[in-house]
Structure formats: structure tokens, C-alpha cells
Amino acid sequence: MYRKKVLTTLAATAALGLMLSGCVNQASTGGSSNAAGNSSKVSIPAISSVTTPAGAVLPAGDGKATCPSTTTLAFAGAETGPNAQLGINIFNGIQLAIDQHNKANAGCQVQFKKFDTEGDPNKATGPVTQIVSEKDIIGVVGLPFSGESKATGNIFEQQKLVHITPSATNPSLTTNGWTTFFRGLGNDAVQGPAAAKFLTDKLQAKKVYLVQDDSDYGIGLGTQTSKALGSALAGSDKVITGQKDFSAVISKIMNAKADTVYYAGYYAEAAPFDQQLVSKGFTGAFVGPDGVKDDQFIKQAGDASNNAYFTCPCIPGELIPSFESAYKTLTNAEPGTYSIEGYDAATVMLSGIDKGKQTRDALLSWVKNYDADGLSKHYKWDATGELQTPDVYGYKVENGKIVPIGVIGK
């Protein structure tokens, strides 16, 4: 019940912000533009904090849990590599959940192991093979990225080890017949259309140039967003992971007189891309998805990031003050993208352990039948491992920080 109140608060505040932004957009139609016809970015008010959902399941439980001292959950994902911060955000959320659980439950001290994949599909199979061979590990949060999830799904499936990804969004991941894979957020078939609507309705983009990287994530999201943009798509191009020079694609963007760029990929390439765009005179908006939405993007792009907006099927962690405070105490940093989703995914498994689901088979069954509120959303999966009606949120860069705008679609 209280969860509905939180979502209503978010939606109402977002609606107000977007209504106000409509006035701002109209007032700014006579704003500056460059030779390519790019108009200045619009200003959309941010939303404010809400209180902790009273009905949410929390890691501490009732404090009466008992379990073997060997009971272990694991994280598999990037701790190093070019996009490591996205994995670190998740790992910290999991760590917070396990810390809170163990502090409250003296009789059930759940162990936590982490395995670094570097976010690389070619390197992920080794750590995951090691995970499934350790019988004390009964549940996994990860993998963060779509490519590594695709590469390792069969390994988890063969050993019937449940895993919840807080961030891998390629829609095809739930079409493989896997019974152990669960997605803790909306996929790109949800985010793509929401992003297109955000671009054309709220940012009032008339000519969007879409650029995607060569990852499973970028390809899936780029495809979905391109379809939804329709006639607003001014052109598209592809880049590769690790690319540093974007002059060729920037020339195409300027020649197309695009007023907005949507980049489907990760921040490691998005930051230099945006920086080079701005240095070439592009004054339109640069919009990225969840893979770009991280403070590392701002750090690496510098002042060029002032033109940036983001879409993400993830709730802003700072909107839940109790979570934000506890996370900052643990990490000395603000919650990042998917920190709260990592926390919720771990909580789903911890609550099962507290109910005596302390084998791989039992915990897998628990997750399949789960139906309860978390801090970020309601968790109930269909037979393929997809959540029901997840929300997509909008964000913008303001004064060097990423601030939430509100719900932009489902």
C-alpha cells in the first residue's frame, strides 16, 4: 500500500516537473543555435526526496534467522575495467544489504564473495565457472552487463544456480529458456520507447541522431530506440568498444543538422564522444541510457557533460533518504546507478535464506515465486524472468551532478 503512495508521489512530482518544463521549452524556442541548427538544451526541474516505503522488505528481517555458517551469496561483475563503476555501484548495494542482515541476525551470518569479470563477455565465463563450482554459493547477484550475461547464462542454468541481474537490459536474455535468470529492472523493449518519447515530447527533439556501440547492450537498446523514434530519427551510426576518436560520426551528426544525440552504450566511450561533440560546436542535448548514467561520465567528459540527460529503468537511490544515508556511511559516496537495485536483489535472496531456503534448489524456487515490495519497485517475475510493469526514469546533469527528473514511462 505504501509502495503505491511512493510511486504516486514520484509520478505527481514528475508530472509537475514535466509540465513546468513544457513552459520552459516554449519560452526557449528562440534560443541560440549553431551552424548545424542545434538548439540549446532545455531545463527540466528535478524531483525531491520521498520517504522509505513502509511495506518494503528489508534485509534485517525479524532478526530471528538461523542458517549454516557456510551460507554464501556472490556478486559477479565488473570491479575493474573501463566501465567498472557500474559494477562497483551494485557490489556496494549488495554489501550494504548483507551487512544490515548480519547485524540483525546473529544466528545467520551470510558470507559474501565477489568475482571480477571486468565486464568482458570473453573473461566472464572463468569467474562464473568458479562460482558454480563452489557449492556453498546458493545465489548470485549479477551479471551487470548484457554481453557477459549472454555468455554465462548457460553455465548458471546447468548448475541450477539462481542469479538476479540488477542492470542487464538486452531483451533477448529472457528468450533463451533459462530458468535461473531473473531481471531486476525493465528491459530495453521498455526503455527504448520511453527514451524516444522523452526525446521527442519532453526535450522537443526534432532531429535525433542515434549512435550505438557494438555491445549486446548497445545493439539491443539502439534497435528498440530507433524503432520508437520513427520520423524523428535523423540518422544513425555505430562505434566500437574502446574507440577514442569520434570525428567521423560527429561530421555525420553535424551534416544531418541533428538537434539531439542519443548514445546507446557505456560511459567509457560516451564521455570522450560528448566532449568531442561539444568541442566541434554541437549545442544540442546529449542523451544516454543507464550505461552512461554515472558520475564517471561527468568526471571524464568535464564541462561538456552540461548538455547531458539520461534514461534509466532504475529509481534514484537518493530519493530514499534511509538508503542514501546508510549507503553513504558504508561507502563515503552517494548511491550510484543500480546501487539500490543491487540492494533489493540481495534482499530478495536474504529473505529466502531467512525463511529456510538454504539450498540452490530452494532459493531458486523462492525467487520464482517471489511477490513483494523492495525499495525500488515491486518484485514479481513472470515465467521468463521479467518483471511486471517496471518504470523508466529521466535524469539530467545539473551543477556537475546527476539529478532525477521523474518517471518518464513504462
C-alpha positions in Angstrom: 0.0 0.0 0.0 2.7 2.4 1.0 4.6 1.5 -2.2 1.8 2.8 -4.2 2.0 6.1 -2.3 5.7 6.4 -3.2 5.1 5.8 -6.8 2.2 8.2 -6.8 4.4 10.8 -5.2 7.1 10.3 -7.8 4.6 10.4 -10.6 2.9 13.5 -9.4 6.2 15.4 -8.8 7.5 14.2 -12.2 4.3 15.4 -13.9 4.7 18.8 -12.3 8.3 19.0 -13.4 7.5 18.0 -16.9 4.6 20.4 -17.0 6.9 23.2 -15.9 9.5 22.1 -18.5 6.9 22.5 -21.2 6.7 26.2 -20.3 10.5 26.4 -20.3 10.7 24.7 -23.7 8.2 27.1 -25.3 10.0 30.1 -23.8 13.3 28.9 -25.2 12.4 28.2 -28.8 14.1 31.4 -29.8 17.3 30.4 -28.0 20.8 30.1 -29.5 21.7 27.6 -32.2 24.8 26.7 -34.1 25.5 26.4 -37.8 24.1 22.9 -37.7 20.8 24.1 -36.4 21.2 22.7 -32.9 19.1 24.4 -30.3 20.2 24.9 -26.7 19.2 22.3 -24.1 16.0 22.7 -22.2 15.7 22.9 -18.4 13.6 20.4 -16.6 13.1 20.7 -12.8 14.3 17.9 -10.6 12.1 15.9 -8.2 12.6 15.8 -4.5 13.0 13.0 -1.9 10.4 10.7 -0.7 10.3 8.6 2.5 11.2 4.9 2.8 8.3 2.7 1.6 6.8 1.2 4.8 5.8 -2.0 3.1 9.2 -2.8 1.6 11.0 -6.0 2.6 14.3 -5.1 4.2 17.5 -7.2 4.7 17.3 -7.3 8.5 14.0 -9.3 8.5 12.8 -10.1 12.0 16.2 -10.8 13.4 15.4 -14.5 14.2 17.0 -16.2 11.2 19.3 -19.2 11.5 21.5 -20.7 8.8 24.7 -22.7 8.4 27.9 -20.5 8.7 28.8 -21.5 5.2 25.8 -19.9 3.6 27.1 -17.7 0.8 25.8 -15.2 -1.7 28.1 -13.9 -4.5 28.5 -11.0 -6.8 29.7 -11.5 -10.4 30.6 -8.4 -12.4 33.0 -5.7 -13.2 35.2 -4.5 -10.4 37.9 -3.4 -12.8 37.8 -2.4 -16.5 36.6 0.7 -18.4 33.1 0.6 -17.0 33.9 -0.8 -13.6 32.0 1.8 -11.6 28.6 0.4 -12.7 29.6 -2.9 -11.2 31.0 -1.3 -8.1 27.7 0.6 -7.5 25.9 -2.8 -7.5 28.5 -4.5 -5.3 28.2 -1.8 -2.7 24.4 -2.1 -2.6 24.7 -5.9 -2.1 27.3 -5.3 0.7 25.0 -2.9 2.5 22.1 -5.4 2.4 24.3 -8.2 3.7 25.8 -6.0 6.4 22.3 -5.0 7.6 21.2 -8.6 7.6 24.1 -9.9 9.5 24.0 -7.2 12.1 20.3 -8.0 12.9 20.6 -11.9 12.7 23.3 -13.2 14.9 22.2 -16.8 14.1 22.6 -16.3 10.3 25.8 -14.7 9.2 25.6 -14.9 5.4 29.0 -14.9 3.7 29.7 -12.7 0.6 32.1 -13.4 -2.2 32.8 -11.2 -5.2 34.2 -12.3 -8.6 35.6 -9.8 -11.1 34.5 -10.2 -14.7 35.9 -6.9 -15.9 32.6 -6.5 -17.7 34.0 -8.6 -20.6 32.0 -11.4 -22.1 35.2 -13.2 -23.0 36.5 -13.1 -19.5 33.3 -13.7 -17.6 33.0 -17.4 -18.2 36.0 -18.2 -16.0 34.7 -16.4 -12.8 31.2 -17.8 -13.3 32.5 -21.3 -13.8 34.4 -20.9 -10.5 31.2 -19.6 -8.8 29.0 -22.6 -9.8 31.7 -25.0 -8.6 31.6 -23.6 -5.1 28.7 -25.4 -3.5 28.3 -23.0 -0.6 27.2 -20.3 -3.0 23.5 -20.6 -3.3 22.6 -17.4 -5.0 24.3 -14.7 -7.2 23.6 -11.0 -7.9 24.9 -10.2 -11.4 26.0 -10.0 -14.0 25.7 -6.3 -14.7 26.2 -6.2 -18.4 24.1 -7.9 -21.2 27.1 -9.3 -23.1 28.5 -11.1 -20.1 25.1 -12.3 -19.1 24.5 -13.8 -22.5 27.9 -15.5 -22.3 27.3 -17.1 -18.9 23.6 -17.9 -18.7 24.0 -21.5 -19.7 26.7 -22.1 -17.0 24.2 -20.9 -14.3 21.4 -22.9 -15.9 23.4 -26.2 -16.0 24.0 -25.9 -12.2 20.6 -24.5 -11.4 22.1 -21.5 -9.6 19.7 -18.6 -9.3 21.0 -15.2 -10.4 19.4 -11.8 -10.5 20.8 -9.1 -12.7 20.2 -5.6 -11.4 21.2 -4.0 -14.7 21.5 -6.2 -17.9 18.7 -5.0 -20.2 19.0 -6.7 -23.6 15.5 -8.2 -24.2 16.8 -11.4 -25.7 18.3 -12.6 -22.4 14.9 -13.9 -21.3 14.3 -15.7 -24.6 16.9 -18.4 -24.0 14.7 -20.7 -22.0 16.8 -20.2 -18.9 15.0 -20.9 -15.6 17.7 -19.4 -13.3 17.9 -15.9 -14.8 15.9 -13.0 -13.4 16.0 -9.4 -14.4 15.6 -6.8 -11.6 14.5 -4.0 -13.9 12.8 -3.2 -17.2 14.5 -4.3 -20.4 15.3 -2.3 -23.5 12.0 -3.0 -25.1 10.7 -0.9 -22.2 13.5 1.7 -22.0 13.7 2.3 -25.8 10.2 3.6 -26.4 10.3 5.6 -23.1 13.6 7.2 -24.2 12.1 8.0 -27.6 9.1 9.6 -26.0 11.3 11.6 -23.6 13.4 12.8 -26.5 10.6 14.0 -28.7 7.9 15.0 -26.2 9.9 16.5 -23.3 13.2 17.6 -24.9 11.2 18.5 -28.0 13.9 17.0 -30.3 13.0 17.2 -33.9 16.1 15.5 -35.4 17.7 12.8 -33.3 20.9 11.2 -34.4 21.3 7.8 -32.8 24.7 6.2 -32.2 25.2 2.7 -30.7 28.2 0.8 -29.7 29.0 -2.8 -30.6 28.0 -4.4 -27.3 24.9 -6.6 -26.9 23.5 -3.8 -24.6 24.1 -1.0 -27.2 22.8 -3.1 -30.1 19.6 -4.1 -28.2 18.8 -0.6 -26.9 19.8 1.1 -30.2 17.4 -1.1 -32.1 14.5 -0.5 -29.7 15.0 3.3 -29.6 15.4 3.6 -33.3 12.1 1.9 -34.0 10.3 4.1 -31.5 11.8 7.4 -32.8 10.2 7.0 -36.2 10.4 10.1 -38.3 12.3 11.9 -35.6 15.4 9.7 -36.4 17.7 11.9 -38.5 20.3 9.3 -38.9 22.3 6.5 -37.1 25.8 5.2 -36.9 27.9 2.7 -35.0 31.1 2.9 -32.9 33.2 0.2 -31.2 34.1 -0.5 -27.7 37.4 1.3 -26.8 37.0 3.9 -29.5 38.6 7.2 -28.8 38.3 9.3 -32.0 34.7 10.1 -32.9 35.4 12.8 -35.6 33.8 10.7 -38.4 30.5 10.2 -36.7 30.5 13.8 -35.5 30.8 15.0 -39.0 27.7 12.9 -40.0 25.8 14.4 -37.0 26.6 18.0 -38.0 25.8 17.4 -41.6 22.4 15.9 -40.6 21.7 19.1 -38.6 20.7 17.0 -35.7 19.5 18.9 -32.6 19.9 15.9 -30.2 22.2 12.9 -30.0 21.1 9.6 -28.3 24.0 7.3 -27.4 23.3 3.6 -26.8 26.4 2.3 -24.9 28.5 2.9 -21.9 30.2 5.9 -20.3 33.8 4.9 -21.2 33.1 5.9 -24.8 30.2 8.3 -24.2 32.4 10.7 -22.2 35.0 11.4 -24.9 32.3 11.3 -27.6 30.3 14.1 -25.9 33.5 16.0 -25.2 34.4 15.9 -28.9 30.9 16.8 -29.9 30.8 19.9 -27.9 34.3 21.0 -29.0 33.1 20.8 -32.6 30.3 23.2 -31.8 27.4 21.0 -31.1 25.0 22.8 -28.8 22.1 20.3 -28.6 21.3 17.7 -26.0 23.4 14.6 -25.5 21.2 11.8 -24.1 22.5 8.5 -22.8 20.9 5.4 -21.2 21.7 3.7 -17.9 25.1 2.6 -19.1 26.2 6.2 -19.4 24.4 7.5 -16.3 27.3 7.6 -13.8 29.4 10.3 -12.1 32.4 8.8 -14.1 30.8 10.2 -17.2 30.7 13.7 -15.8 34.3 13.3 -14.5 35.6 12.2 -17.8 33.5 14.5 -20.0 34.2 17.6 -17.9 32.1 20.7 -18.7 30.8 19.1 -21.9 28.5 17.0 -19.7 26.4 20.0 -19.0 24.4 19.1 -22.1 23.6 15.6 -20.9 20.4 13.8 -20.0 19.9 10.1 -19.2 17.2 7.5 -19.3 17.3 4.5 -16.9 14.9 1.8 -15.7 16.3 2.5 -12.2 15.0 4.5 -9.3 17.2 7.3 -8.0 18.7 6.0 -4.7 18.9 9.4 -3.2 15.1 9.6 -3.3 15.0 7.1 -0.4 16.8 9.0 2.5 17.3 6.0 4.7 19.0 4.1 1.9 21.1 7.1 0.9 22.3 7.7 4.4 23.2 4.1 5.0 25.0 3.8 1.7 27.0 7.0 2.3 28.0 5.7 5.7 29.3 2.5 4.1 31.0 3.9 1.0 31.5 7.6 1.7 29.8 8.3 -1.6 26.3 8.9 -3.0 24.4 5.8 -4.3 25.2 5.2 -8.0 23.3 3.8 -10.9 21.9 0.4 -9.8 23.1 0.6 -6.2 19.6 0.3 -4.9 18.7 -2.5 -7.4 21.7 -4.4 -6.2 20.5 -3.9 -2.6 17.0 -5.1 -3.5 18.2 -8.2 -5.4 20.3 -9.2 -2.4 17.4 -8.6 -0.1 15.2 -11.0 -2.2 17.7 -13.7 -1.6 18.4 -12.9 2.0 14.7 -13.0 2.8 14.6 -16.5 1.3 17.5 -17.6 3.4 15.7 -16.3 6.5 12.7 -18.4 5.5 14.9 -21.6 5.5 15.5 -21.6 1.7 19.2 -22.5 2.1 19.9 -24.7 -0.8 20.3 -23.8 -4.5 17.0 -25.5 -5.4 15.1 -24.0 -2.5 16.4 -20.5 -3.2 15.6 -20.7 -6.9 12.0 -21.7 -6.1 11.8 -18.8 -3.6 12.8 -16.3 -6.3 10.5 -17.8 -8.9 7.5 -17.3 -6.6 8.6 -14.0 -5.0 5.9 -11.3 -4.7 6.8 -8.4 -2.5 7.9 -4.7 -2.5 11.5 -3.6 -2.5 12.8 -0.1 -2.0 13.0 0.4 -5.8 9.9 -1.4 -7.1 7.6 -4.4 -6.7 9.4 -7.7 -7.4 7.3 -10.3 -9.1 8.7 -12.2 -12.1 6.9 -13.9 -15.0 7.9 -17.3 -16.3 10.7 -15.9 -18.4 12.3 -13.9 -15.6 10.9 -10.5 -16.5 9.4 -8.1 -14.0 5.9 -6.8 -14.4 5.3 -3.1 -15.5 8.7 -1.6 -14.5 9.1 2.2 -14.6 11.8 4.2 -16.5 13.2 7.4 -15.1 14.7 10.5 -16.6 17.8 12.3 -15.2 19.9 15.4 -16.1 23.3 16.9 -15.3 23.0 20.0 -13.2 25.8 21.8 -11.5 28.1 18.8 -12.1 25.7 16.2 -10.6 23.2 13.8 -11.9 19.7 14.7 -10.6 16.4 12.9 -11.2 13.6 14.3 -13.2 11.0 11.7 -12.6 9.1 8.8 -14.2 9.1 9.1 -18.0 7.4 5.9 -19.0 6.9 2.1 -18.5 
